[in-house]
Amino acid sequence: MRYSEVKYQPERARTYLGSPSITRAPDGALVATHDHFGAGSPRNHEGEEALLSVYRSEDEGQTWVNVTHVMNQYWSSVFTHRGALYLLGTSQQYGSIVIRRSDDGGFTWTRAGDRKSGLLDQGGFFHDNPNYHCAPVPVLSHAGRLWRAFEDCRDARWGPGFQSLVLSVPEDADLLDADSWTMTNKLAFDPAWLPDDWKPVVNAGWLEGNMVLAPDGQLLNILRLQSDPQLDKAAVVRISADGTKAEFERIIDFPGGITKFSIRHCQPCGLYLTLANASMDPAEVPQRNVLALCASHDLHTWRVVHELLRDESGLEWDMSRRLTGFQYVDWQFDGADILYLVRTAYRGAHNFHDSNRITFHRLTDYAQLL
């Protein structure tokens, strides 16, 4: 497995590396971010995980330099918009919705102190409601607005507590001004939507949605679905054109849909692509030790195109599934290539979840695989 290492964290620290995100800065450098979780990770004034780290690469991802840390910024997407960098996520694990801007390539960031400077919606203290949640998912540009999915996790209860929502803002607005943003209704998952012929689902719920524009012009939020023991499913939610209403549409087959994924539209090839924990061979149990490129022409029917990463440590399959993870991938088109950043548990990690590395990868000439 060829990669460059953005960050390695010794396992004894009991601090793990999560939520990778990547973009190309206005000055041409690559900018990567991730946060920290686990028993040993830094905590804020509410006793919550809340630290994000920022890195730059001046040599197309071969080497990386940590340029700063941002406290009270978590689960965030880093993206470039109109000559500036932005971080959009939460203030902590189950926190407020916050956004920050950098005008110098990621070295310094604004402070989200109030509703005029990046505090978009106030969360409750610690796990008091609302408990905003998200992941580094895409920021979609459509119809003169930016769109981004979040969740509000009632009582911080993973699974059934997640209520899906979407925020949007005019592209020419001040993104740090909370009054510029519109929020949909908060839509809880209803177990009655599950097919009658499924085996009972434990903690059914949805999270980590992706805003995409369907071929018919409909705005959709496609979410990771907690459907265990059923695998490879996702949920589709319709979003109104004015950004005020979210409605459940359907459940679809989706390779790797039980783990976090990001969907983007490839305009030259006319396909929707994702990098997900999908196996070339049907998996009988959830696994994160395989990463694959998947494609769809309509957002409803998906196929596995090409296997990108597989554990090469020599572990037996069952042990590899327990100890290795290539997960929570964020990725961007970069000319003929795809750049992707991976939350990686590999060679020494406590388990597949407790990731000890953030790794950078490049898929060259991806269109030839499609």
N, C-alpha and C positions, 0 to 999 in steps of 0.2 A: 504494500500500500504506500503510494508516494504522496507526501503531503509536506507542508511547512507548518511548524508549530507556532501558533500565536502565543499560547500560554500553557505551561505545565504546572500543576499544583501537587506537591507531595501529599500522598494519601494520609500521612500521619497528622496533617493539619486539620483533618476532618472538615475542610472547606472545599466545596466542589464548585465546578465552573458550569454555568448555565446560560441559557437564552442568548446564543450568539446572533449577531446581526452585522450586515456588511453593506457598504455603499462606496461609490467613488465620489470623493469630495470635489468641490468646484475647482480646486487647484490641481486635480489629477491624481492625487494620492489615494490609496485605498484606506478606508477607515473601517475598523472592526470594533465591536463592543460586545461585552458579556457581563453577566452579573455573578454573584457568589451566593451559594446556599449551603446548608448543612450545619451541624452542631457547632462547628468551629468558626463559622463565618461571621463577619462584622455585623453588628446590630445597631439600630438607631435608638432614639429616645423612647420609642414604644416597644423596644425589645424585639423588633422585627428585622428580618433580612432586608437590606435596602441599598447595597453598594453596587455600582456599575463601574467598569473599567473601560478605558478608551485606548485604542492602539492605531498607529499609522504605519503604512508600508510605502516607502518611496521607490521600491524596486519590483513592483507588480506582484507582491505577495511572497517573495522569497524570504524576506526577513521582516520582523515587526518590532516596533518600539512602543512601549507603554507611555503615553503622553500625559495622562491624567486619570483621576478617579472622580466619580460624581456620586455624592451621597444623596439618598432619598430619590433615586431614579432606578426603576426596576422593570423587568419583563419588557424591555423597550425595543422599538424599531428605530434604527438610525436611517435617515433618508436625506436626500438632497432636494432642495426646492428653491428656485429663484435665487441662486447664488449663495445659499447658506445651508448649513447642516442643521438637522433637527433630531431630537430624541423624543419619541412619543411613547408613553407607557404609563406605569403606575409609580407612586412614590415609594412603595415597599410591597412586600408580599401582602396581598389584600389591603390596598391602600387607596389613595386618591388618584384621579386621572391627571397626569401632568405632562407638559411639553416644555422643552428647552431649545434654545437656538445657539449655534456657534457661528461666528463670522470670521474665524481664523483657522478653519480647517480641523477643528476638534480639540484644540489646545485648551480653550476656555469656553465656558457655557453660562448662559443666563441662569438666574435663580428663580424657581417657580414659587414665588412668595405669596401671591394673591391672584385674584381673578383677572387682573390686568397684565400679569407677568408670567402666566403659564400654568396656574392652578385651575384646571378646566372643570373639575367637579370634586368636591370635598368628600373624602371617605370618612368612615367612623374611626374612633380610637381603637387601636389594635384590631380585634375581630368584631367590633360593633358594626352594624350595617350603616351605610353600604360598604361592601368589600369588593372593590374593583380588581379585576383580574384580566390578564391578556397574555400574549406571547409576542415575539418579534414577527408579526404577520405583515403582509403587504399593505402599503398605503396606495390606494387606487386613485388615479386621476381620471375623472369623467364629468362631462357636462359643466366644466368650469368649477368643479368642487373636488376636494380631497375626501376620501372615504376610508374609514378604518374601524375594524371590529374590536369590541371589548366584551367583557362579561361582568355582571355583578353577582357575586357568590354569597347568597343568603346564609348568614350565620357561619360563614367560612366553611361550609359543608361541601367537601369535594364530591362531585357527581351531581346529585339531585339539586344542590344549591345553586348551580349555575343558571343565570338568566342572560340570554344573549341580547346584545344591543349594538348599535352602530352609531358612531359619531361622524359628522361631515362638516366641512367648512368651505366657503368660497376660496378659490386659489389665490385671489388677490387681496384677501383679508389679512389682518394681523393675526397670525396663528397663535400668538401668546395671549390673546384677548378671549376670555371664556365666552363673552357675549357674541362672538362671531360663530360659535359652534352650535350645531343642531344635534339633538340626541333622539333616537327612536324610542318607542316603548321598550320596556324590559320584558323579554319573552322567555318564560320558563319552559323547560322540556316536559312534555306530557307523556308518561309511559304508555298511554292509550294509543300513541302514534306507532308503537312497535308492532310489527306483524304478529298475527295470532299464532303462526306456526313456529316462532322462535322459542328457544329454550329461555327460561327465566334469566333476566339480566340483573346483575348486581350493580347497584348505584348508577342506574341509567341517567345519562346527562350528556350535555354538549359543551364544548369549549374551544378556544383558540381558532376563531372563525377567520375566513378569508373573503375579503370583498373582491368580487369579480363581475365583469360585464358579460352577460350571456350573448350568444349570437343574435338573439331576437331583440337585444337592447335592454332586457330586464336586469336590474341590479340584484345580485344574489350574494348571500353570505353562506359559504360552505364551511361547515364545522366538523371538527373531530368529534366522533361519537363514541362515548363509553358504552359499548355494546357487548362486552364480554359475557358469555363465551362465544358469541358470534364475532367473527373477525371481518376486517376489510369493508367497513360500512362508514358512511358519512351522512350528515344531515344538511338539507338545503332550506334556506330561509329567504323569502322574497323581501326586498327593501323598496319602499315607495320612492318615486323620483324626487319627492321633496325632502326625503331623509327623515320622515317623522314616524313611519309605520313599518313594523317587522311582522311577517306572517309565516308560519310553517308551511312548507310546500311538500317535501317528500324525503324519504330515506333512499340513498343510492348505494350501489356497490362501489367501493373505492379502495384500491390497493393501499394498505398501510394506514387506513383511516382511523385505527384505534390509537394512533400516536400523532404528534403534531406534524403538520405539513404546511407548505406554502405553495399557492397556485399563482402562476403568471401566464399571460397570453403572449404567444410568439407571433407577432404580426407577419413576419416574412413567410412563416410556414403555415399560418392559419390554425395552429393548434394551441390548446392549453396544456401547460407542462407543470409537473410537480416533482419534487424529490422526496421520496417517502420510504418508510420502512416496509417495503414490499419485497417479497422473495420471488425469484424466477420460478421456483417450485412452490406449490400451495403449502402454506404453513398451517399446522394444526394447533399451534399455540402462539401467543403474541411473542414477537421477537424484534429486537432493535439492532442485531448484529449484522444486518444486511441493509444496504441503501440502494435504491433503484430510481432511475428516471422513468416516469410514467407520463402518458399523453392521452388527450381526449379531443375530439372535434366539437363536442357539444356540452361538455361539463357533466354529462350524465353517464356516459359510457367510457370507461377508462381501460387502458391496457398497459402492462409493464413492457417497457421498451428495451432497457439496458441496465444491467447490474453495474453499479458504480463502486461500491465498497462491500467487502466481505472480510470477516475476521481471518487474518493470515498468521495468527500466533501459534497455530498448531493444536489448539485446544479441541477436545471432542465437542461435537455439536451442542449437547445439552449444557456442558460447562461453558462453552462460548456464549450461549444464549443468556446464561446467568451473569457473566462477567464482562461482556463486551457490548458497547452501544455506540452506534453512529446515528445521532438523533437530533431533534430540534433544529433541523437544518434551515439556514437562511441562505438565499441565493439571488443572484442578479444576472441578467444578460450583459455581456461585455463584448460587443461586436459579434464575431463568430463563435465566441466561447461562452460558457457558463461558469461564473465564480461562485463557490459555495463554502460556507463556514459551518463547522460541525461541532456540536457538543459531543465529545468523544470520551468514552470509558474504554481504556485500552492498556494492556500490559501493566498490570499492577493495581487497577481500580478495584475498590471494594466489591462493586457489583456493577451491572450494566447501567444503573441509574445514577450512581455517584461518580459522575464524570470527572476525570483528572486532567483532561486536555481540551483545549480549543484548537481545532486544526483547520487549515486553509487548503482548498483544493481547486483545481481548474480542469474543467471538461472542455477540451479543444474541439472545435468544429462539430458542435452537437447536432447540427442539422443532418449530417450524414447518417445518424442513428435512427432518424425518424421515418 
